[in-house]
């Protein structure tokens, strides 16, 4: 069964306090691991795609990494505008299977 | 350039009525996807189009749900005889040539459906 599990469900950080979000997934047939950001009332916004273990990608204060069974989204010195729900999804065949997300709140 | 657009943004209907939700994908994207997001739930895959055909309809919850795509562009998701459990945000996404590797999907803003 395709499964994507994200942790923690919610995370509150002080502005400038770095942390990591976790995404674990079943391995068979992986065709990409995707990270999205979703703001309330909006559709998910694409952030990163990772295809193979050891791959890393960065964008501003975010860095995504991939191992054989997990992906991490590292947030360095976050700002209040980084508050959002971060979704992880695995690609299999032509569809995405999503986790339930981590709701991140950055406190000024 | 224009992103994925969906209409209406909000739809309130009475139980038993039919509804149609529309999606305009990014120009040039050959693949189009429908997902559903219920309160507190992750995004749930419904159906996928490549061009005008739907190779994967496995996520449609019942035969009350159907979708079509015309001209390789606009898609309509139809829900017949709506039930309260159909209340959710319906999200559309598009991507470029999934047959040549798995490409990221770009999402629209969604249609919030409320069935009273």
Contacts between the chains, C-beta under 8 A, distances in Angstrom:
chain1	res1	chain2	res2	distance
A	4	B	42	7.8
A	31	B	101	8.0
A	31	B	102	4.1
A	32	B	102	4.4
A	32	B	104	7.9
A	34	B	104	6.2
A	34	B	105	7.8
A	36	B	107	7.7
A	41	B	109	7.9
A	42	B	109	5.8
A	42	B	110	7.6
A	43	B	4	7.5
A	43	B	91	5.5
A	43	B	93	7.9
A	43	B	107	3.6
A	43	B	108	5.3
A	43	B	109	4.9
A	43	B	110	5.2
A	44	B	43	7.4
A	44	B	91	7.5
A	44	B	107	4.8
A	45	B	107	7.5
A	46	B	104	5.1
A	46	B	105	7.4
A	46	B	106	6.0
A	46	B	107	7.8
A	49	B	104	5.2
A	87	B	42	7.6
A	87	B	43	7.3
A	89	B	43	7.6
A	91	B	102	4.3
A	93	B	56	6.9
A	94	B	31	6.8
A	94	B	33	7.9
A	94	B	48	5.0
A	94	B	50	7.4
A	94	B	55	7.1
A	94	B	56	6.1
A	94	B	98	5.0
A	94	B	102	7.7
A	95	B	33	6.8
A	95	B	45	4.5
A	95	B	48	5.8
A	95	B	56	6.5
A	95	B	59	7.5
A	96	B	33	7.8
A	96	B	35	7.9
A	96	B	43	7.4
A	96	B	45	6.8
A	96	B	105	6.3
A	97	B	45	7.1
A	98	B	35	8.0
A	98	B	42	4.3
A	98	B	43	4.2
A	98	B	44	8.0
A	99	B	42	5.9
A	100	B	40	7.7
A	100	B	41	6.9
A	100	B	42	4.3
A	101	B	42	6.8
